[in-house]
Amino acid sequence: MTHDNLLILAADQRPWLTNALFGHTGVATAEQRAVTTEAKHLIFEGLLKATESDAATAAAILVDPELGPGVPERALAHSIPLALPIERAGQRLYETEPENLREYLKAFAPRYSKVLVRYNPADSDDERALQRERLAEASAISRDEGCEFLFELLVPPTDEQLAQVDGDAERYAWELRPELTRQAMAEIAEQVGVDIWKLEHQGDVDSSRQTVELARSHGAECILLGAGGDTDTVNSWLQIAAQAGFVGFAIGRSIWWEAVQQLAAAPTDSDVRARSLDTIAATYSGFVTAFTRAQ
């Protein structure tokens, strides 16, 4: 597959978002859920504002109908491609949610169905096999319903792998994770149909290019996730990814976290909302520019 640029604003965080905004780990109150829903609509409106520029014609949104009810429908109404998460949030091993995936996809008609998976080649054989089995089913249903399968792959280190780099997470990310990611991709692709890999940064340009070539060998493309990094860090990753052949990104918190915090602190203040909207639009557009200029 050769894919046009895909520049996704990601806003599908679920329990994490209410927990982070309101400082708890329990069930969010109705008022807290209302603020979170308003935040997701604000994020979408920031994307709409950014798409007034020709630089953002490849825009798409990744959002859930659970905490963002109405946003998927608004995306479709505005012809913004929709990516819909189909994993149960916060699980170590992948589980599809909802149970009736086919009817869920029919109801929302997304262009992409997205899974988030934690998968390390050093995990147990049984766990990896179980994840691949579940993901193969989800991919088959998604494609049958006309969705491209968007696979967000996280490769958290084992204790042994972290020990190899003296406990340095940054060294792990640059020295070990890219090759582990490629091993995981190769294993998964043998059983699971993947159209787009949403990946953590893959090291330098040569390493990143190896990852792109692997993806293309089974008909897929790569996009970069933001991992909540600051603007300078994400821009540096985007430059490498663009040079290596990534076709886009899916960035969330790096674009909207501060703006959403401000909205949550003053949800009825129209001036705060307006400033937050402008911030989201400008930050998204900045990442679009950083990526496309580096291609």
BASEZA-834261 format. One record per residue (C-alpha): x, y, z; residue number from 1; residue in one letter. Coordinates in Angstrom, 2 decimals, always signed. Layout:
+---------+---------+---------+-----+------+
|    east |   north |      up |  nr | rest |
+---------+---------+---------+-----+------+
|       X |       Y |       Z | NUM |    A |
...
+---------+---------+---------+-----+------+
REM end
This chain:
+---------+---------+---------+-----+------+
|    east |   north |      up |  nr | rest |
+---------+---------+---------+-----+------+
|   +0.00 |   +0.00 |   +0.00 |   1 |    M |
|   +1.13 |   +3.52 |   -0.73 |   2 |    T |
|   -0.67 |   +5.95 |   +1.50 |   3 |    H |
|   -1.19 |   +9.68 |   +1.28 |   4 |    D |
|   -0.20 |  +11.72 |   +4.32 |   5 |    N |
|   -2.30 |  +10.96 |   +7.37 |   6 |    L |
|   -2.13 |  +13.66 |  +10.06 |   7 |    L |
|   -4.25 |  +12.54 |  +12.99 |   8 |    I |
|   -5.20 |  +14.59 |  +16.00 |   9 |    L |
|   -5.61 |  +11.92 |  +18.70 |  10 |    A |
|   -8.21 |  +12.40 |  +21.44 |  11 |    A |
|   -9.23 |   +8.87 |  +22.38 |  12 |    D |
|   -7.89 |   +8.83 |  +25.94 |  13 |    Q |
|  -10.55 |   +7.51 |  +28.28 |  14 |    R |
|   -9.94 |   +6.67 |  +31.97 |  15 |    P |
|   -6.53 |   +8.35 |  +31.81 |  16 |    W |
|   -8.04 |  +11.68 |  +30.82 |  17 |    L |
|  -10.56 |  +12.04 |  +33.63 |  18 |    T |
|   -8.03 |  +10.70 |  +36.13 |  19 |    N |
|   -5.36 |  +13.15 |  +34.98 |  20 |    A |
|   -7.68 |  +16.14 |  +34.80 |  21 |    L |
|   -9.35 |  +15.64 |  +38.15 |  22 |    F |
|   -6.65 |  +13.83 |  +40.16 |  23 |    G |
|   -8.34 |  +10.56 |  +41.03 |  24 |    H |
|   -8.36 |   +6.92 |  +40.00 |  25 |    T |
|  -12.04 |   +6.20 |  +40.59 |  26 |    G |
|  -15.16 |   +6.66 |  +38.51 |  27 |    V |
|  -15.62 |  +10.17 |  +37.15 |  28 |    A |
|  -18.65 |  +12.13 |  +38.27 |  29 |    T |
|  -21.29 |  +13.31 |  +35.82 |  30 |    A |
|  -19.91 |  +16.86 |  +36.03 |  31 |    E |
|  -16.38 |  +15.65 |  +35.34 |  32 |    Q |
|  -17.55 |  +13.62 |  +32.37 |  33 |    R |
|  -19.37 |  +16.68 |  +31.05 |  34 |    A |
|  -16.19 |  +18.76 |  +31.20 |  35 |    V |
|  -14.25 |  +15.98 |  +29.48 |  36 |    T |
|  -16.85 |  +15.77 |  +26.73 |  37 |    T |
|  -16.63 |  +19.53 |  +26.24 |  38 |    E |
|  -12.86 |  +19.16 |  +26.02 |  39 |    A |
|  -13.11 |  +16.59 |  +23.25 |  40 |    K |
|  -15.47 |  +18.82 |  +21.29 |  41 |    H |
|  -12.99 |  +21.67 |  +21.78 |  42 |    L |
|  -10.18 |  +19.47 |  +20.43 |  43 |    I |
|  -12.25 |  +18.65 |  +17.37 |  44 |    F |
|  -13.06 |  +22.32 |  +16.82 |  45 |    E |
|   -9.35 |  +23.09 |  +17.05 |  46 |    G |
|   -8.78 |  +20.60 |  +14.25 |  47 |    L |
|  -11.54 |  +22.22 |  +12.20 |  48 |    L |
|   -9.93 |  +25.62 |  +12.69 |  49 |    K |
|   -6.58 |  +24.22 |  +11.57 |  50 |    A |
|   -8.11 |  +22.69 |   +8.45 |  51 |    T |
|   -9.01 |  +26.16 |   +7.23 |  52 |    E |
|   -5.39 |  +26.09 |   +6.04 |  53 |    S |
|   -4.46 |  +24.05 |   +2.98 |  54 |    D |
|   -1.55 |  +22.67 |   +5.02 |  55 |    A |
|   -3.92 |  +20.41 |   +6.92 |  56 |    A |
|   -5.82 |  +18.74 |   +4.07 |  57 |    T |
|   -4.69 |  +15.30 |   +5.32 |  58 |    A |
|   -6.27 |  +15.87 |   +8.74 |  59 |    A |
|   -8.11 |  +13.13 |  +10.61 |  60 |    A |
|   -9.32 |  +12.65 |  +14.16 |  61 |    I |
|   -9.01 |   +9.71 |  +16.53 |  62 |    L |
|  -11.73 |   +9.96 |  +19.15 |  63 |    V |
|  -13.99 |   +7.73 |  +21.24 |  64 |    D |
|  -17.77 |   +8.04 |  +21.56 |  65 |    P |
|  -17.55 |   +7.13 |  +25.26 |  66 |    E |
|  -16.14 |  +10.41 |  +26.61 |  67 |    L |
|  -16.55 |  +12.29 |  +23.35 |  68 |    G |
|  -20.19 |  +11.61 |  +22.46 |  69 |    P |
|  -21.18 |  +13.48 |  +19.34 |  70 |    G |
|  -17.63 |  +14.09 |  +18.14 |  71 |    V |
|  -17.52 |  +11.10 |  +15.75 |  72 |    P |
|  -20.77 |  +12.28 |  +14.18 |  73 |    E |
|  -19.44 |  +15.83 |  +13.85 |  74 |    R |
|  -16.31 |  +14.51 |  +12.15 |  75 |    A |
|  -18.39 |  +12.64 |   +9.60 |  76 |    L |
|  -20.62 |  +15.69 |   +9.06 |  77 |    A |
|  -17.52 |  +17.79 |   +8.29 |  78 |    H |
|  -15.91 |  +15.09 |   +6.12 |  79 |    S |
|  -13.03 |  +14.70 |   +8.57 |  80 |    I |
|  -11.80 |  +11.09 |   +8.41 |  81 |    P |
|  -12.59 |   +9.29 |  +11.65 |  82 |    L |
|  -10.45 |   +6.76 |  +13.49 |  83 |    A |
|  -12.29 |   +4.87 |  +16.20 |  84 |    L |
|  -10.59 |   +3.00 |  +19.05 |  85 |    P |
|  -11.74 |   -0.59 |  +19.46 |  86 |    I |
|   -9.64 |   -1.71 |  +22.44 |  87 |    E |
|  -10.69 |   -1.91 |  +26.06 |  88 |    R |
|   -8.70 |   +0.89 |  +27.66 |  89 |    A |
|   -5.97 |   +0.26 |  +30.22 |  90 |    G |
|   -5.45 |   -3.47 |  +29.67 |  91 |    Q |
|   -2.03 |   -5.10 |  +29.55 |  92 |    R |
|   -3.27 |   -7.71 |  +27.08 |  93 |    L |
|   -5.41 |   -6.59 |  +24.18 |  94 |    Y |
|   -9.17 |   -7.03 |  +24.42 |  95 |    E |
|  -11.64 |   -5.87 |  +21.80 |  96 |    T |
|  -14.34 |   -3.49 |  +22.99 |  97 |    E |
|  -17.23 |   -3.41 |  +22.31 |  98 |    P |
|  -18.04 |   -7.10 |  +22.15 |  99 |    E |
|  -20.14 |   -6.68 |  +19.00 | 100 |    N |
|  -17.46 |   -5.01 |  +16.94 | 101 |    L |
|  -19.19 |   -5.41 |  +13.61 | 102 |    R |
|  -22.33 |   -3.55 |  +14.68 | 103 |    E |
|  -20.22 |   -0.86 |  +16.37 | 104 |    Y |
|  -18.33 |   -0.16 |  +13.15 | 105 |    L |
|  -21.54 |   -0.16 |  +11.13 | 106 |    K |
|  -23.03 |   +2.41 |  +13.52 | 107 |    A |
|  -20.13 |   +4.91 |  +13.32 | 108 |    F |
|  -18.68 |   +4.17 |   +9.86 | 109 |    A |
|  -15.06 |   +5.14 |  +10.69 | 110 |    P |
|  -12.39 |   +5.11 |   +8.02 | 111 |    R |
|   -9.95 |   +3.53 |  +10.47 | 112 |    Y |
|  -10.40 |   +1.14 |  +13.37 | 113 |    S |
|   -7.58 |   +1.57 |  +15.85 | 114 |    K |
|   -6.09 |   -0.80 |  +18.41 | 115 |    V |
|   -3.53 |   -0.04 |  +21.09 | 116 |    L |
|   -1.36 |   -3.04 |  +21.93 | 117 |    V |
|   +1.50 |   -3.60 |  +24.36 | 118 |    R |
|   +3.65 |   -6.32 |  +22.84 | 119 |    Y |
|   +7.27 |   -7.21 |  +23.50 | 120 |    N |
|   +8.95 |  -10.15 |  +21.74 | 121 |    P |
|  +10.27 |  -11.20 |  +25.15 | 122 |    A |
|   +6.74 |  -11.62 |  +26.55 | 123 |    D |
|   +5.58 |  -15.19 |  +27.08 | 124 |    S |
|   +4.69 |  -17.24 |  +24.03 | 125 |    D |
|   +1.17 |  -17.81 |  +25.35 | 126 |    D |
|   +0.50 |  -14.10 |  +25.90 | 127 |    E |
|   +1.80 |  -13.12 |  +22.48 | 128 |    R |
|   -0.21 |  -15.86 |  +20.78 | 129 |    A |
|   -3.38 |  -14.81 |  +22.60 | 130 |    L |
|   -2.94 |  -11.19 |  +21.56 | 131 |    Q |
|   -2.31 |  -12.13 |  +17.93 | 132 |    R |
|   -5.40 |  -14.35 |  +17.89 | 133 |    E |
|   -7.63 |  -11.58 |  +19.23 | 134 |    R |
|   -6.10 |   -8.99 |  +16.93 | 135 |    L |
|   -6.45 |  -11.17 |  +13.84 | 136 |    A |
|  -10.18 |  -11.40 |  +14.49 | 137 |    E |
|  -10.49 |   -7.65 |  +15.08 | 138 |    A |
|   -8.56 |   -6.91 |  +11.90 | 139 |    S |
|  -10.66 |   -9.28 |   +9.81 | 140 |    A |
|  -13.92 |   -7.75 |  +11.03 | 141 |    I |
|  -12.61 |   -4.21 |  +10.58 | 142 |    S |
|  -11.49 |   -4.78 |   +7.02 | 143 |    R |
|  -14.70 |   -6.62 |   +6.21 | 144 |    D |
|  -16.57 |   -3.49 |   +7.34 | 145 |    E |
|  -14.46 |   -1.28 |   +5.10 | 146 |    G |
|  -12.06 |   +0.07 |   +7.74 | 147 |    C |
|   -8.31 |   +0.27 |   +7.49 | 148 |    E |
|   -6.68 |   -1.39 |  +10.52 | 149 |    F |
|   -4.60 |   +1.13 |  +12.47 | 150 |    L |
|   -2.27 |   -0.63 |  +14.89 | 151 |    F |
|   -0.71 |   +1.37 |  +17.73 | 152 |    E |
|   +2.21 |   -0.74 |  +18.92 | 153 |    L |
|   +3.89 |   +0.01 |  +22.25 | 154 |    L |
|   +6.94 |   -2.02 |  +23.26 | 155 |    V |
|   +7.48 |   -1.48 |  +26.99 | 156 |    P |
|  +10.79 |   -2.87 |  +28.25 | 157 |    P |
|  +11.15 |   -5.96 |  +30.34 | 158 |    T |
|  +13.26 |   -5.68 |  +33.49 | 159 |    D |
|  +16.04 |   -7.56 |  +31.73 | 160 |    E |
|  +16.00 |   -5.23 |  +28.73 | 161 |    Q |
|  +16.05 |   -2.17 |  +30.95 | 162 |    L |
|  +18.99 |   -3.63 |  +32.86 | 163 |    A |
|  +20.92 |   -3.85 |  +29.58 | 164 |    Q |
|  +20.88 |   -0.05 |  +29.39 | 165 |    V |
|  +21.49 |   +0.52 |  +33.10 | 166 |    D |
|  +17.86 |   +1.42 |  +33.72 | 167 |    G |
|  +18.00 |   +4.37 |  +31.31 | 168 |    D |
|  +14.62 |   +4.63 |  +29.55 | 169 |    A |
|  +15.97 |   +7.06 |  +26.96 | 170 |    E |
|  +18.77 |   +4.66 |  +26.00 | 171 |    R |
|  +16.23 |   +1.84 |  +25.76 | 172 |    Y |
|  +14.11 |   +3.95 |  +23.40 | 173 |    A |
|  +17.02 |   +4.66 |  +21.06 | 174 |    W |
|  +19.22 |   +1.57 |  +21.39 | 175 |    E |
|  +16.91 |   -1.39 |  +21.92 | 176 |    L |
|  +13.30 |   -0.50 |  +21.21 | 177 |    R |
|  +13.50 |   -0.02 |  +17.42 | 178 |    P |
|  +14.77 |   -3.55 |  +16.79 | 179 |    E |
|  +12.31 |   -5.00 |  +19.31 | 180 |    L |
|   +9.56 |   -3.09 |  +17.52 | 181 |    T |
|  +10.55 |   -4.61 |  +14.19 | 182 |    R |
|  +10.61 |   -8.08 |  +15.73 | 183 |    Q |
|   +7.14 |   -7.51 |  +17.14 | 184 |    A |
|   +5.83 |   -6.16 |  +13.83 | 185 |    M |
|   +7.16 |   -9.16 |  +11.93 | 186 |    A |
|   +5.54 |  -11.60 |  +14.37 | 187 |    E |
|   +2.22 |   -9.77 |  +14.35 | 188 |    I |
|   +2.07 |   -9.31 |  +10.59 | 189 |    A |
|   +2.32 |  -13.06 |  +10.02 | 190 |    E |
|   -1.15 |  -13.45 |  +11.54 | 191 |    Q |
|   -2.76 |   -9.98 |  +11.66 | 192 |    V |
|   -3.65 |   -7.78 |   +8.71 | 193 |    G |
|   -2.26 |   -4.31 |   +9.43 | 194 |    V |
|   -2.73 |   -1.29 |   +7.17 | 195 |    D |
|   -1.06 |   +1.43 |   +9.26 | 196 |    I |
|   +1.40 |   +1.08 |  +12.12 | 197 |    W |
|   +1.25 |   +3.85 |  +14.72 | 198 |    K |
|   +4.69 |   +3.69 |  +16.32 | 199 |    L |
|   +6.95 |   +5.20 |  +18.92 | 200 |    E |
|   +9.99 |   +6.94 |  +17.46 | 201 |    H |
|  +12.32 |   +4.45 |  +15.81 | 202 |    Q |
|  +15.73 |   +5.91 |  +16.55 | 203 |    G |
|  +17.79 |   +7.58 |  +13.85 | 204 |    D |
|  +16.89 |   +7.92 |  +10.17 | 205 |    V |
|  +18.52 |   +4.64 |   +9.13 | 206 |    D |
|  +16.77 |   +2.70 |  +11.87 | 207 |    S |
|  +13.46 |   +4.40 |  +11.14 | 208 |    S |
|  +13.83 |   +3.61 |   +7.45 | 209 |    R |
|  +14.32 |   -0.07 |   +8.29 | 210 |    Q |
|  +11.01 |   +0.01 |  +10.16 | 211 |    T |
|   +9.25 |   +1.65 |   +7.20 | 212 |    V |
|  +10.69 |   -0.94 |   +4.80 | 213 |    E |
|   +9.49 |   -3.77 |   +7.03 | 214 |    L |
|   +6.00 |   -2.29 |   +7.17 | 215 |    A |
|   +5.88 |   -1.84 |   +3.41 | 216 |    R |
|   +7.02 |   -5.45 |   +2.90 | 217 |    S |
|   +3.60 |   -6.53 |   +4.18 | 218 |    H |
|   +1.65 |   -3.73 |   +2.53 | 219 |    G |
|   +1.49 |   -1.26 |   +5.43 | 220 |    A |
|   +2.72 |   +2.25 |   +6.20 | 221 |    E |
|   +3.97 |   +3.92 |   +9.40 | 222 |    C |
|   +2.85 |   +6.98 |  +11.31 | 223 |    I |
|   +4.46 |   +8.44 |  +14.42 | 224 |    L |
|   +2.82 |   +8.79 |  +17.82 | 225 |    L |
|   +3.61 |  +11.74 |  +20.05 | 226 |    G |
|   +3.95 |  +10.03 |  +23.44 | 227 |    A |
|   +3.09 |  +13.28 |  +25.21 | 228 |    G |
|   +6.45 |  +14.80 |  +24.31 | 229 |    G |
|   +7.12 |  +18.52 |  +24.36 | 230 |    D |
|   +7.02 |  +20.46 |  +21.10 | 231 |    T |
|  +10.76 |  +20.49 |  +20.44 | 232 |    D |
|  +11.09 |  +16.77 |  +21.14 | 233 |    T |
|   +8.15 |  +15.81 |  +18.96 | 234 |    V |
|   +9.39 |  +18.06 |  +16.14 | 235 |    N |
|  +12.76 |  +16.29 |  +16.24 | 236 |    S |
|  +11.02 |  +12.91 |  +15.99 | 237 |    W |
|   +8.81 |  +14.16 |  +13.17 | 238 |    L |
|  +11.81 |  +15.32 |  +11.16 | 239 |    Q |
|  +13.44 |  +11.90 |  +11.40 | 240 |    I |
|  +10.20 |  +10.08 |  +10.67 | 241 |    A |
|   +9.45 |  +12.19 |   +7.60 | 242 |    A |
|  +12.93 |  +11.67 |   +6.19 | 243 |    Q |
|  +12.62 |   +7.92 |   +6.76 | 244 |    A |
|   +9.34 |   +7.57 |   +4.89 | 245 |    G |
|   +6.67 |   +7.73 |   +7.59 | 246 |    F |
|   +3.44 |   +9.03 |   +6.05 | 247 |    V |
|   +2.20 |  +11.02 |   +9.02 | 248 |    G |
|   +1.49 |  +11.10 |  +12.71 | 249 |    F |
|   -1.13 |  +10.62 |  +15.40 | 250 |    A |
|   -0.42 |  +13.16 |  +18.13 | 251 |    I |
|   -2.67 |  +13.95 |  +21.07 | 252 |    G |
|   -1.54 |  +15.26 |  +24.45 | 253 |    R |
|   +1.37 |  +17.19 |  +22.96 | 254 |    S |
|   -1.21 |  +19.26 |  +21.08 | 255 |    I |
|   -4.05 |  +19.74 |  +23.55 | 256 |    W |
|   -3.11 |  +18.84 |  +27.13 | 257 |    W |
|   -2.34 |  +22.33 |  +28.42 | 258 |    E |
|   -5.36 |  +23.81 |  +26.61 | 259 |    A |
|   -7.66 |  +21.16 |  +28.06 | 260 |    V |
|   -6.31 |  +21.76 |  +31.57 | 261 |    Q |
|   -7.14 |  +25.45 |  +31.18 | 262 |    Q |
|  -10.64 |  +24.63 |  +29.98 | 263 |    L |
|  -11.23 |  +22.24 |  +32.90 | 264 |    A |
|  -10.18 |  +24.95 |  +35.35 | 265 |    A |
|  -12.68 |  +27.44 |  +33.89 | 266 |    A |
|  -15.23 |  +25.49 |  +31.81 | 267 |    P |
|  -17.72 |  +28.35 |  +31.49 | 268 |    T |
|  -15.21 |  +31.09 |  +30.65 | 269 |    D |
|  -15.68 |  +31.91 |  +26.96 | 270 |    S |
|  -12.33 |  +33.73 |  +26.75 | 271 |    D |
|  -10.49 |  +30.69 |  +28.10 | 272 |    V |
|  -12.28 |  +28.48 |  +25.62 | 273 |    R |
|  -11.40 |  +30.74 |  +22.72 | 274 |    A |
|   -7.72 |  +30.86 |  +23.70 | 275 |    R |
|   -7.63 |  +27.09 |  +24.19 | 276 |    S |
|   -9.18 |  +26.58 |  +20.77 | 277 |    L |
|   -6.57 |  +28.80 |  +19.14 | 278 |    D |
|   -3.76 |  +26.98 |  +20.96 | 279 |    T |
|   -4.92 |  +23.56 |  +19.77 | 280 |    I |
|   -5.28 |  +24.75 |  +16.17 | 281 |    A |
|   -1.89 |  +26.44 |  +16.15 | 282 |    A |
|   -0.04 |  +23.55 |  +17.78 | 283 |    T |
|   -1.55 |  +20.98 |  +15.44 | 284 |    Y |
|   -0.71 |  +23.16 |  +12.44 | 285 |    S |
|   +2.83 |  +23.55 |  +13.73 | 286 |    G |
|   +3.34 |  +19.79 |  +13.78 | 287 |    F |
|   +1.83 |  +19.51 |  +10.29 | 288 |    V |
|   +4.32 |  +22.08 |   +9.05 | 289 |    T |
|   +7.27 |  +20.40 |  +10.81 | 290 |    A |
|   +6.41 |  +17.05 |   +9.26 | 291 |    F |
|   +5.59 |  +18.13 |   +5.72 | 292 |    T |
|   +8.63 |  +20.40 |   +5.41 | 293 |    R |
|  +10.92 |  +17.51 |   +6.39 | 294 |    A |
|   +9.53 |  +15.13 |   +3.78 | 295 |    Q |
+---------+---------+---------+-----+------+
REM end
